[in-house]
């Protein structure tokens, strides 16, 4: 019995020594404690895009062409009506009256409203592009602005609002939608003229039909 016990403990001790040796060897081979990564990654995920504004969406011109001013009116009443008035000659509240905003100076549309210097310093006049940027992020457009509205992230909703504001006293012509350039190989088909000594395909087909022998049946 004693010999068997000694044998068992001997094997356990031997296994422990082997395990310790393998651990030391593997640590030297794989550098387990090293913060360095291999120069060549074994697996790379491509096509990952960080959160943010991408450029793959429809252009502002396309959104305005397909937008809905009536939907913009509803959005203005629900989102903007507590601070702004929209009727001609309407009073200023927490925000200025917005009737006939397009073409007026940024930070100077309503004479009865005290605009922040942050908005006045932007300069220029209101158009579709800068109004879209303003609605998207007032603080991004004019850092330091007094406007507490965080911004309207949905581009379609902003386009609807832009169209509604255009109905209030008019605005510039809507930007034209640029047609996408045809992909390579999708242009106009090449036409072979008779100047090259070759007839058009339709003429060749007509001549071939005329030269066919009569049907003997």
C-alpha positions in Angstrom: 0.0 0.0 0.0 2.8 2.4 0.9 4.6 1.7 -2.4 1.5 2.5 -4.4 1.0 5.8 -2.5 4.6 6.8 -3.2 4.1 5.9 -6.8 1.0 8.1 -7.1 2.7 11.1 -5.4 5.7 10.6 -7.7 3.6 10.8 -10.8 1.8 13.9 -9.5 5.1 15.6 -8.8 6.4 14.6 -12.2 3.2 16.0 -13.9 3.6 19.2 -12.0 7.2 19.6 -13.1 6.3 19.0 -16.7 3.4 21.5 -16.5 5.7 24.2 -15.0 8.3 23.6 -17.7 5.7 23.9 -20.5 4.4 27.1 -19.1 7.8 28.7 -19.0 8.6 27.6 -22.6 5.2 28.8 -23.9 5.7 32.2 -22.2 9.0 32.7 -24.0 7.6 31.7 -27.3 4.4 33.7 -27.3 5.4 36.7 -25.1 2.2 36.5 -23.1 3.2 39.5 -21.0 4.3 41.7 -23.9 2.0 44.6 -24.8 3.2 44.5 -28.4 0.9 43.2 -31.2 2.2 41.4 -34.3 3.2 43.6 -37.2 0.8 41.7 -39.5 -2.7 41.2 -38.2 -4.2 37.8 -38.7 -7.7 39.1 -39.3 -8.8 42.6 -40.4 -12.4 43.8 -40.6 -12.8 46.2 -43.5 -15.7 48.6 -44.1 -16.2 49.7 -40.5 -17.3 53.4 -40.5 -17.2 55.6 -37.4 -20.5 57.2 -36.2 -21.1 60.6 -37.8 -22.4 62.3 -40.8 -21.8 60.3 -43.8 -21.9 61.5 -47.4 -23.8 58.6 -48.8 -27.3 60.1 -48.2 -29.3 62.2 -50.7 -28.2 65.7 -51.3 -30.1 68.7 -50.0 -31.3 69.5 -53.5 -32.8 66.0 -53.7 -34.4 66.3 -50.3 -35.9 69.7 -51.1 -37.2 68.3 -54.5 -39.1 65.5 -52.7 -39.9 67.4 -49.4 -43.3 68.3 -48.1 -44.0 71.9 -46.9 -47.2 70.8 -45.2 -45.2 68.3 -43.1 -42.8 71.1 -42.3 -45.7 73.3 -41.1 -46.7 70.6 -38.6 -43.1 70.2 -37.5 -42.7 74.0 -37.0 -45.9 74.2 -34.9 -44.9 71.3 -32.7 -41.1 71.9 -32.4 -40.7 75.7 -32.9 -44.0 77.3 -32.1 -43.3 77.7 -28.4 -40.5 80.1 -29.2 -41.2 81.5 -32.7 -44.1 83.1 -34.5 -44.5 82.6 -38.2 -47.2 85.0 -39.4 -46.2 88.2 -41.2 -45.5 91.0 -38.6 -45.8 88.5 -35.8 -44.1 89.3 -32.5 -40.8 88.0 -31.2 -40.8 85.7 -28.3 -38.0 83.6 -26.9 -36.9 83.5 -30.5 -37.5 85.9 -33.4 -40.4 85.9 -35.8 -39.5 83.8 -38.9 -41.7 85.1 -41.6 -39.6 86.0 -44.7 -36.4 84.7 -43.2 -34.7 83.8 -46.4 -32.4 86.5 -47.8 -32.2 88.4 -44.5 -28.9 88.8 -42.6 -27.9 86.0 -40.3 -28.5 87.4 -36.8 -30.4 90.4 -38.1 -33.7 89.3 -39.5 -36.0 90.8 -36.8 -35.3 94.3 -35.5 -37.3 93.6 -32.3 -35.1 90.6 -31.3 -31.8 90.8 -29.5 -29.6 88.3 -31.4 -26.5 86.9 -29.8 -23.1 88.1 -31.0 -22.3 84.5 -31.8 -25.0 84.4 -34.4 -24.2 87.9 -35.7 -20.6 87.0 -36.2 -21.4 84.2 -38.6 -22.2 86.8 -41.3 -23.9 86.3 -44.6 -27.6 85.9 -45.3 -30.0 83.0 -44.8 -30.3 80.5 -47.5 -31.2 76.8 -47.7 -27.7 75.5 -47.1 -26.9 77.5 -44.0 -30.4 77.2 -42.6 -30.1 73.4 -42.9 -26.8 73.5 -41.0 -28.4 75.8 -38.3 -31.4 73.5 -37.9 -29.0 70.5 -37.7 -26.9 71.9 -34.9 -27.3 75.5 -33.7 -24.3 75.2 -31.4 -22.2 73.7 -34.2 -23.3 76.5 -36.6 -22.8 79.4 -34.2 -20.8 78.3 -31.1 -22.0 80.3 -28.1 -25.5 80.9 -29.5 -28.3 81.5 -27.0 -30.6 79.1 -28.8 -31.2 76.1 -26.5 -32.6 73.8 -29.2 -30.2 70.9 -29.6 -30.8 70.4 -33.3 -32.9 68.3 -35.7 -31.0 65.2 -36.8 -33.3 63.9 -39.5 -32.4 65.4 -42.9 -35.9 64.8 -44.4 -37.5 66.7 -41.5 -35.1 69.6 -42.0 -35.9 69.8 -45.7 -39.7 69.9 -44.9 -39.0 72.8 -42.5 -36.9 74.6 -45.2 -39.8 74.3 -47.7 -42.3 75.6 -45.1 -40.2 78.6 -44.4 -40.0 79.3 -48.1 -43.8 79.6 -48.2 -43.5 82.3 -45.6 -42.6 85.3 -47.7 -40.8 83.4 -50.5 -37.2 82.5 -51.0 -34.5 81.8 -53.6 -35.0 79.2 -56.3 -34.6 75.7 -55.1 -31.2 74.1 -56.0 -31.2 71.9 -59.1 -30.8 68.2 -58.6 -27.6 67.1 -60.4 -28.0 64.0 -62.5 -25.7 61.2 -61.7 -22.9 60.7 -64.2 -23.4 57.4 -66.1 -21.2 54.6 -65.0 -18.3 53.5 -67.2 -19.6 51.6 -70.2 -23.1 53.0 -69.9 -22.8 56.0 -72.2 -24.5 56.4 -75.6 -24.1 53.5 -77.9 -21.5 54.0 -80.6 -23.0 54.7 -84.0 -21.1 53.6 -87.1 -21.6 56.0 -89.9 -21.5 55.3 -93.6 -18.3 57.5 -93.8 -16.4 54.5 -92.6 -17.7 52.4 -95.5 -20.1 50.5 -93.4 -23.9 50.7 -93.5 -26.1 50.9 -90.4 -27.3 47.6 -88.9 -30.9 48.2 -90.1 -29.8 48.8 -93.6 -27.7 45.7 -93.6 -30.7 43.6 -92.4 -32.9 45.1 -95.1 -30.5 44.2 -97.8 -30.1 40.6 -96.4 -33.9 40.2 -96.5 -34.1 41.5 -100.1 -31.4 39.1 -101.3 -33.0 36.0 -99.9 -34.3 33.5 -102.6 -38.0 33.2 -103.1 -39.8 30.6 -101.1 -40.3 27.6 -103.5 -43.3 26.2 -101.7 
